[in-house]
């Protein structure tokens, strides 16, 4: 039975985070996190809840008269230096000016950063077996390809997904990318730019970790979609 279907999944996540899940049970849970996306996502949900968040309640500013009483009780006035001896004052101004300049330069660079490329859907990869469909989109300059699955799909720890271009002339499939999950934005290889056109297809196969060892699909093809670049 997969842990993703277990009614005790939330309790297992809690025991794992608290360290009370040990031995073979802990090892099995970690394998499930690697092999079952639902278990990994549920564990991440509980990790986010368990992570303490800073609270404004812990930030307290004493009243001015409290500081005055402390200064009076400790006779801090006698330790004050003349203005010309307060090197720290000028150092503080210099650090402040440097920080302001750094922020200004950073904002200028962000403003000048190129906008992300506009993506246009070119294919929907689907499976007769009912796997989650994946929408493939291509940038206007043909340099970037984006995959957006209907739900998160991650490969097992011993496997990878490999994306293939199936040429319209029926020649051998060409590898586009090796992926750990089907949500990705990747740069189209130089040799394939201009070939993601109407008539060709995109396909995804399941391969050993790191991709196909032969340069051709060796595992099951789980998704296929025709390209319509018009």
C-alpha positions in Angstrom: 0.0 0.0 0.0 1.3 3.4 -0.9 1.7 5.9 1.9 0.0 8.6 -0.2 -3.3 6.6 0.3 -2.8 6.0 4.0 -5.3 7.8 6.4 -2.3 8.1 8.8 -0.2 10.2 6.4 -0.4 13.4 8.4 0.5 11.6 11.6 3.5 10.0 9.9 4.6 13.4 8.7 4.4 14.8 12.2 6.3 11.9 13.7 9.0 12.2 11.1 9.5 16.0 11.8 9.5 15.4 15.5 12.1 12.6 15.2 9.9 9.9 16.7 9.8 7.9 13.5 12.9 5.7 13.6 14.5 2.7 12.0 12.8 0.9 9.1 9.7 3.0 9.4 11.7 6.2 8.9 13.6 4.7 6.0 10.3 3.6 4.4 8.8 7.1 4.8 11.9 8.7 3.2 11.6 6.3 0.2 7.9 7.3 -0.1 8.9 11.0 -0.2 11.2 10.2 -3.1 8.8 8.0 -5.0 5.4 9.5 -4.2 4.9 13.2 -4.9 1.8 13.4 -2.7 3.8 12.3 0.3 6.6 14.8 -0.4 4.1 17.7 -0.8 2.3 16.8 2.4 5.6 16.7 4.4 6.5 20.1 2.9 3.1 21.4 4.1 3.7 20.3 7.7 7.3 21.6 7.6 6.0 25.1 6.7 3.5 24.9 9.6 6.1 23.8 12.1 8.6 26.5 11.1 8.4 29.3 13.6 7.5 32.7 12.1 8.8 35.9 13.6 6.1 37.9 15.4 5.8 41.6 15.9 4.8 40.8 19.5 8.5 40.2 20.4 9.6 43.6 19.1 9.3 46.1 22.0 10.5 49.7 22.0 11.1 51.0 25.6 9.7 54.4 26.4 12.1 57.4 26.2 11.9 58.0 29.9 13.0 54.5 30.5 16.2 55.1 28.6 16.7 58.4 30.5 16.4 56.7 33.8 18.9 54.0 32.8 21.4 56.7 31.6 21.0 58.6 34.9 21.4 55.5 37.0 24.6 54.4 35.2 26.0 58.0 34.9 26.4 57.6 31.2 26.8 61.4 30.6 30.4 61.3 31.8 31.3 58.9 29.0 30.1 61.2 26.2 32.9 62.4 23.8 33.2 65.8 22.1 31.8 65.9 18.6 35.2 65.9 16.9 36.2 62.7 18.6 33.1 60.8 17.5 34.6 59.0 14.6 31.8 56.4 14.7 29.4 59.2 13.7 31.2 59.8 10.4 31.7 56.1 9.9 27.9 55.6 10.4 27.2 58.3 7.8 29.6 56.7 5.3 28.0 53.3 5.8 24.5 54.7 5.4 25.5 56.5 2.1 27.1 53.3 0.8 23.9 51.3 1.6 21.7 53.9 -0.2 24.0 53.9 -3.2 23.9 50.1 -3.3 20.1 50.0 -3.1 19.9 52.6 -5.9 22.2 50.7 -8.2 20.4 47.4 -7.5 17.0 49.0 -8.3 18.5 50.5 -11.5 19.7 47.1 -12.6 16.4 45.4 -11.8 14.6 48.1 -13.9 16.9 47.4 -16.8 16.6 43.6 -16.6 15.0 42.1 -19.7 11.4 41.1 -19.3 10.7 37.3 -19.3 9.9 36.0 -22.8 6.3 35.7 -23.8 5.3 32.1 -24.2 2.8 30.7 -26.7 1.2 27.2 -26.4 2.3 24.9 -29.2 1.2 21.4 -28.0 -0.7 19.5 -25.3 1.0 16.3 -24.3 -1.6 13.7 -23.2 -1.8 9.9 -22.5 -4.5 7.4 -23.2 -3.7 6.0 -19.7 -5.0 9.1 -18.1 -1.8 10.7 -17.0 -1.9 14.5 -16.2 -1.7 16.4 -19.5 1.2 18.8 -20.0 1.0 22.0 -22.0 4.1 22.9 -23.9 4.7 26.6 -24.8 7.5 28.2 -26.9 8.9 31.7 -26.7 8.5 34.0 -29.7 12.2 33.8 -30.5 12.1 29.9 -30.3 14.8 29.9 -27.6 12.8 28.8 -24.6 10.4 25.9 -24.0 8.1 25.7 -21.0 6.2 22.6 -19.7 3.2 23.1 -17.5 1.5 19.9 -16.1 -2.0 19.9 -14.9 -0.7 18.7 -11.5 2.8 18.2 -10.1 4.5 15.2 -11.6 8.0 14.2 -10.3 10.2 11.2 -11.3 11.2 8.5 -8.8 14.7 8.7 -7.4 15.9 6.0 -9.7 14.3 7.5 -12.8 14.2 10.6 -15.1 11.8 11.9 -17.6 13.2 12.6 -21.1 11.5 15.0 -23.5 11.8 14.0 -27.2 11.1 15.7 -30.5 9.5 13.4 -33.1 10.3 14.8 -36.6 7.5 14.9 -39.1 9.4 12.7 -41.6 9.4 9.8 -39.2 13.1 9.8 -38.5 14.6 8.9 -35.1 13.5 10.8 -32.0 15.8 13.6 -30.9 16.4 14.3 -27.2 15.4 17.8 -26.1 16.0 17.5 -22.3 16.3 15.2 -19.3 13.9 16.2 -16.5 13.3 15.4 -12.8 9.8 16.8 -13.0 7.4 17.8 -15.7 7.1 21.4 -14.6 10.1 23.1 -16.3 11.4 26.0 -18.4 14.4 25.1 -20.5 16.5 26.5 -23.2 16.0 24.9 -26.6 19.2 23.3 -27.9 20.8 25.2 -30.7 20.4 22.2 -33.1 16.6 22.1 -32.5 15.8 25.8 -32.9 13.3 26.2 -35.7 12.4 22.5 -35.7 9.5 22.7 -33.1 7.1 23.3 -35.9 3.7 22.1 -37.0 3.8 18.5 -38.1 6.4 17.4 -35.5 5.5 15.9 -32.1 6.7 16.1 -28.5 6.9 13.0 -26.4 7.9 12.1 -22.8 9.4 8.8 -21.9 10.5 7.3 -18.5 14.2 6.5 -18.5 16.9 5.5 -15.9 18.2 8.3 -13.8 20.2 10.7 -16.0 18.4 9.9 -19.2 18.4 7.3 -21.9 21.7 5.3 -22.1 21.2 4.7 -25.9 20.2 8.1 -27.3 16.7 6.7 -28.0 13.7 6.1 -25.9 14.2 2.9 -23.8 11.3 3.2 -21.3 7.6 3.6 -21.7 6.4 6.7 -23.6 3.8 8.2 -21.2 2.9 11.5 -23.0 2.6 12.5 -26.7 1.3 15.7 -28.3 1.3 17.1 -31.9 2.9 20.5 -32.3 0.7 23.3 -33.7 2.9 26.3 -34.0 0.5 28.4 -35.9 
